[in-house]
Amino acid sequence: MLAMRRGRVRDAMGYWQQAIERDPLNFFPRMGYAVMLYQRGDLAGAERNFDEAERLAPQGESKLSATAGRILISIQRGDLEKAKAEFEPLWSEYQNTAYGNLGFLLARLGHEAEARALVAELSRDDNADPATIFWLYYGLKDYEHALEWLRRGIDDRDAGFLSFVRLPNAFPEIQDLPGFAAVLAHLDSLQRSP
């Protein structure tokens, strides 16, 4: 995770591979490795590792995250019908408990009105998770608000953002925007402060 936070892709991938070799029944290294493969554009490798992580994960959020990763691959491949077919039963079951894992998919798979209502509600809640709000805005392609919540997540020391924000292709639709460079500069300033 530290190598990922520093943007050291090759090192991070090597560490994830070592972790898989040492503990092949642990879903967590599979998830980390799958994410790295996805971000490098190896969709087949990422899909294999998300499948394996899903098989190994305990029920609940861990399994849901692995399934969401697989659905994301279907979206990336342009197979929206497959993605929707996998997403709909998940959303039906987990919509009241796991919108953090499913918000991006909700917005991208034809539920824009529901995603907008959810992000509006969460944005008014002082205790809402910035990551959840970021993913909803990102899924809605509202990049100005997404960047605002990305920065809030970093201020909140959100481990997910801190682990992925420096990786190439972590957020491909916003990483070339000037606001993203400002977010990285803000992160650098936090890391240099005592």
C-alpha positions as CSV (number, residue, x, y, z in Angstrom):
1,M,0.0,0.0,0.0
2,L,2.9,2.3,0.7
3,A,4.4,1.7,-2.7
4,M,1.0,2.5,-4.2
5,R,0.7,5.7,-2.2
6,R,4.1,6.8,-3.6
7,G,3.1,6.0,-7.1
8,R,5.6,3.2,-7.4
9,V,3.6,0.9,-9.7
10,R,6.2,-1.8,-10.4
11,D,7.1,-2.1,-6.7
12,A,3.5,-2.3,-5.6
13,M,2.7,-5.0,-8.2
14,G,5.7,-7.0,-7.0
15,Y,4.6,-6.7,-3.4
16,W,1.1,-7.8,-4.2
17,Q,2.4,-10.8,-6.1
18,Q,4.6,-11.8,-3.1
19,A,1.6,-11.4,-0.8
20,I,-0.5,-13.7,-3.0
21,E,2.3,-16.3,-3.1
22,R,2.7,-16.2,0.7
23,D,-1.0,-16.3,1.4
24,P,-2.9,-17.6,-1.6
25,L,-6.2,-17.9,0.3
26,N,-6.3,-14.2,1.3
27,F,-8.6,-12.1,-0.9
28,F,-7.0,-8.8,0.0
29,P,-3.8,-9.1,-2.0
30,R,-5.8,-10.4,-5.0
31,M,-8.0,-7.2,-4.8
32,G,-4.9,-5.0,-4.7
33,Y,-3.3,-6.8,-7.6
34,A,-6.5,-6.8,-9.6
35,V,-6.8,-3.0,-9.2
36,M,-3.2,-2.5,-10.3
37,L,-3.7,-4.7,-13.4
38,Y,-6.9,-2.8,-14.2
39,Q,-5.1,0.5,-14.0
40,R,-2.4,-0.8,-16.3
41,G,-5.0,-1.8,-18.8
42,D,-4.7,-5.6,-18.3
43,L,-8.4,-6.3,-18.2
44,A,-8.1,-10.0,-18.6
45,G,-5.6,-10.3,-15.7
46,A,-7.7,-7.9,-13.6
47,E,-10.8,-10.0,-14.2
48,R,-9.1,-13.2,-13.3
49,N,-7.9,-11.7,-10.0
50,F,-11.3,-10.0,-9.2
51,D,-12.9,-13.4,-9.8
52,E,-10.5,-15.1,-7.5
53,A,-10.9,-12.4,-4.9
54,E,-14.6,-12.7,-5.1
55,R,-14.3,-16.5,-4.6
56,L,-12.0,-16.0,-1.5
57,A,-13.7,-13.0,0.1
58,P,-16.0,-13.4,3.1
59,Q,-19.6,-12.4,2.5
60,G,-20.3,-8.7,2.8
61,E,-18.4,-5.7,1.7
62,S,-15.3,-7.6,0.7
63,K,-17.2,-9.8,-1.7
64,L,-19.2,-6.8,-3.0
65,S,-16.0,-4.9,-3.8
66,A,-14.6,-7.8,-5.8
67,T,-17.9,-8.1,-7.7
68,A,-18.0,-4.3,-8.3
69,G,-14.4,-4.6,-9.8
70,R,-15.6,-7.3,-12.3
71,I,-18.6,-5.1,-13.3
72,L,-16.2,-2.2,-13.8
73,I,-14.3,-4.3,-16.3
74,S,-17.5,-5.0,-18.2
75,I,-18.1,-1.3,-18.4
76,Q,-14.5,-0.7,-19.6
77,R,-15.0,-3.3,-22.3
78,G,-18.2,-1.6,-23.4
79,D,-20.4,-4.6,-22.4
80,L,-23.0,-2.5,-20.6
81,E,-25.7,-5.2,-20.8
82,K,-23.6,-7.6,-18.9
83,A,-22.6,-4.9,-16.4
84,K,-26.2,-4.0,-15.9
85,A,-27.3,-7.6,-15.5
86,E,-24.7,-8.1,-12.7
87,F,-25.3,-4.7,-11.1
88,E,-29.1,-4.8,-10.8
89,P,-29.4,-7.6,-8.2
90,L,-26.5,-6.2,-6.2
91,W,-28.2,-2.7,-6.1
92,S,-31.5,-4.3,-5.2
93,E,-29.9,-6.1,-2.2
94,Y,-27.4,-3.5,-1.0
95,Q,-28.8,-0.1,-2.0
96,N,-29.4,0.9,1.6
97,T,-26.1,-0.3,3.0
98,A,-23.3,-0.3,0.4
99,Y,-23.8,2.8,-1.8
100,G,-20.1,3.5,-1.2
101,N,-19.1,0.5,-3.2
102,L,-21.8,0.9,-5.8
103,G,-22.3,4.6,-6.3
104,F,-20.0,4.9,-9.3
105,L,-21.7,2.0,-11.0
106,L,-25.2,3.3,-10.1
107,A,-24.4,6.6,-11.9
108,R,-22.8,4.9,-15.0
109,L,-25.4,2.2,-15.4
110,G,-28.5,4.2,-16.1
111,H,-29.6,5.3,-12.6
112,E,-28.5,8.9,-12.9
113,A,-31.6,10.4,-11.2
114,E,-31.2,8.1,-8.2
115,A,-27.4,8.8,-8.1
116,R,-28.1,12.6,-8.2
117,A,-30.7,12.3,-5.4
118,L,-28.3,10.2,-3.3
119,V,-25.3,12.5,-3.8
120,A,-27.5,15.6,-2.9
121,E,-28.6,13.9,0.3
122,L,-25.1,12.8,1.3
123,S,-23.5,16.2,0.5
124,R,-25.8,17.7,3.2
125,D,-24.7,15.2,5.8
126,D,-21.6,16.3,7.8
127,N,-20.8,12.7,8.6
128,A,-21.0,11.3,5.1
129,D,-17.9,9.6,3.7
130,P,-16.1,11.9,1.2
131,A,-15.1,8.8,-0.9
132,T,-18.7,7.8,-1.4
133,I,-19.6,11.3,-2.5
134,F,-16.5,11.5,-4.8
135,W,-17.4,8.2,-6.5
136,L,-21.0,9.4,-7.1
137,Y,-19.9,12.7,-8.6
138,Y,-17.2,10.9,-10.7
139,G,-19.8,8.4,-11.9
140,L,-22.1,11.3,-12.9
141,K,-19.2,12.9,-14.8
142,D,-19.5,16.0,-12.6
143,Y,-15.8,16.4,-12.4
144,E,-15.7,19.8,-10.6
145,H,-17.6,18.4,-7.6
146,A,-15.7,15.1,-7.8
147,L,-12.4,17.0,-7.5
148,E,-13.7,18.9,-4.5
149,W,-14.7,15.7,-2.7
150,L,-11.4,14.0,-3.7
151,R,-9.6,16.8,-1.9
152,R,-11.9,16.5,1.1
153,G,-11.2,12.7,1.2
154,I,-7.5,13.5,1.2
155,D,-8.0,16.0,4.0
156,D,-9.9,13.3,5.8
157,R,-6.8,11.0,5.3
158,D,-9.0,8.5,3.4
159,A,-6.8,5.4,2.9
160,G,-8.4,4.7,-0.5
161,F,-7.6,8.0,-2.0
162,L,-4.1,8.1,-0.4
163,S,-3.4,4.6,-1.9
164,F,-4.6,5.3,-5.4
165,V,-4.4,9.0,-6.2
166,R,-0.8,8.9,-7.5
167,L,-1.2,5.8,-9.6
168,P,-1.4,6.3,-13.4
169,N,-4.9,5.9,-14.7
170,A,-6.5,5.9,-11.2
171,F,-9.0,8.5,-12.3
172,P,-8.5,8.8,-16.1
173,E,-11.3,11.2,-16.7
174,I,-10.0,13.8,-14.3
175,Q,-6.3,13.3,-14.1
176,D,-5.5,15.7,-17.0
177,L,-7.7,18.5,-15.5
178,P,-6.0,21.5,-13.8
179,G,-8.0,20.8,-10.7
180,F,-6.4,17.3,-10.4
181,A,-2.9,18.8,-10.4
182,A,-4.0,21.2,-7.6
183,V,-5.3,18.2,-5.6
184,L,-1.9,16.5,-6.0
185,A,-0.1,19.7,-5.0
186,H,-2.4,19.8,-1.9
187,L,-1.5,16.2,-1.1
188,D,2.2,17.0,-1.4
189,S,1.8,19.9,1.0
190,L,0.1,17.7,3.5
191,Q,2.8,15.1,3.3
192,R,5.6,17.7,3.8
193,S,3.9,19.2,6.8
194,P,4.9,18.0,10.3
